[in-house]
Amino acid sequence: MFFNLLAPLASEWTVFNVFRYITFRSVWALATALVISIVVGPYFIRWLRRLKFGQYIHEDVAAHSAKAGTPTMGGLLIIFSLSVSVLLWADLRNPYVWMTMFVFLGFGLVGFVDDYTKIAHHKNKGICGRTKLAGQILVAAAAMVMLFNEPAFSTKLTIPFFKDVAPDLGWFYIPFAMIVMVGASNGVNLTDGLDGLAIGPTIVAGVVFSIFIYLTGNAQFSHYLLIPYTPGVGEVTVFCAALVGAGLGFLWYNAYPAQMFMGDVGSLSLGGVLGFLAVLCKQELILAVVGGLFVAETLSVILQVSYFKWSGGKRIFRMAPLHHHFELQGIPESKIIIRFWITSALLGLVALSVLKLR
């Protein structure tokens, strides 16, 4: 809104010229989302308590018994602070901004329905798994239809480390991109099992993709770094910055011991939009590096279930997802969280190094 209202005035008052810069607006988008989250957070937690939106706790992890009743659906705070920040600082005429918001809110809606169903039935059972998956696929499909109609959209797949290898998937790119979004959404959802565990790597991914998105939308930088150039997509950097700010604000209350949990409304929306950001900047395969923790958590569940069925009841891990395995080994929750954050930061640096390794 500020861009649309104030940037046109730069021709008469040069002080307003700063609103034309994506970097300036991104910094303020981050700060705005962060401040909103921290200021609104206490009121939001009390509101969730009044509604009795408490978290159901698995009996398999005895150490989590004290967390029973902690307010969940805190992802609504992330959605609120991020949305307000984006509406204030982004160019509202940019189609990529609205597509990104659609994915973010669409996946969030699926998660909200799942969370509310769990609370309404007073047990840890939300909507049917197939119904949830169908909702995610529907949102991802709608987003790809919109993106496919953009003239600058490319169906080429960027291969890390190879500057001249970019196979054109054509129409097959749509289901591929849908798998990226749905997979990322469920990966973050599976990781969200300890205080601050999922939001930490999400913040790291938000920082990494803000850089990739900005470079992709800049003709000079993209040409120099030999990455695909997409005119207009750089404006989504404002969204990425707001995501980082909203994530940090949420972490203020989600850090161990957590005062609230994000719930599926937070994890599905964050994961889905990370997948879409990877699609926008043509770094779909790099997402597996940036979100390496999400991949590991997902693979641990797949391996555990598959081996359990194949072996007739045996297990690879003490419990899946992976963070519960470490918990049952006796490692303190706070130590697991910090180690996962450090790993995520290292993976983010590895992903950024790809920019020069071509």
C-alpha positions, 0 to 999 in steps of 0.5 A: 500500500505504501508503495502504491500511494507514496512511490508515485510522489517521488517525482515531486518529493525525492524523499519518497523515492526510497519506497521504490526500492525492494530492499528498503520495503523488505527491511520494513516488512520484516520489522513490521511483521516482527513488531505486530507478532510480539505486540499482539502475541499476549492478547492472542494467547489469552484469546486462544485460552478463552476459546480452549484451543489447547493442544492434545499431547501424544501419550507415547512421549511422557516428557510432553505431558506438561504441554497438554492444554498449551494453546495451539493454532498459533499459526494464525498469529503468523498469518495475521502479522505477515498479511498485514505487513505484506499489504502495507509494504508490497506492490499490490499490483504485482501478480506474483505477490497475490499468487504467493498470498493465495498459496499461503492462505490456501494451505493455511485454510486446510490446516485451520480446518484440520486443527479446528476438527481436532479441537471440536472432537477433543482428540488428536484426530482431525480431518481424514488424511485423504481429505487434507491431501486433497485440499493441499493438492487443490490449492497447489493446482490452482496456484500452478494454473495461475502461474502457468498463465504468466507470460514470463513463467518457465517450465524449465527445471534448473539443475544445481551445479550445471549452468547449461542443463535445464530440461523443459518439462512442459506440462509435466512441470505442473504436477512436479511443482504441485508435488514440491508444494505439497511435500514441503507442506507436509514436511514442515508439518511433521517437523512441528513436534518440539518447541520452536523446532519447525519455525527455526528452519522455516526462518532460515529458509525464508532468509535463503529464498528472500535472496534467491527471489531478489536475485531472480527478479534482478536482470543484472544479478541473475545474468551474472550468476547464471540463474533464470531471470523472471521479471517482477518476481523480485517483489516477492522478496517483501513477502519473504522478509515479512515471513522471516519477521512473523516467524521471529515474532512467533518464535518469541512465544514458541521458544522452549518452553512454548506458550503456544504452538503453531498447529497445522494452520501454521505448519501447512501454510509455511511449508506450502509457501516455501515450496511455492517460493522455490518454484518462483525462483526456479530452485525447486531442487535446492529446496531439498537442501534448504529444507534438509531437516524437513526432508530428514523428518519426512524420510524417517516417517516413511522408512519407519512405516515401510519397515514396520510393515515389511518386517512384521512389527520391527522398527528402525527408530524408537519413534518417528518423526526423527526428533522423537527418536532423539527424545527417547534416547534421553537427549534434552528437548532444548538441545535437540532443538538447538542442534536442529537449528544449527544444522538448518543454518549450515544447510542454508549456507550450503544452498546459497553456495550453489549461486557461485558453484556453476 
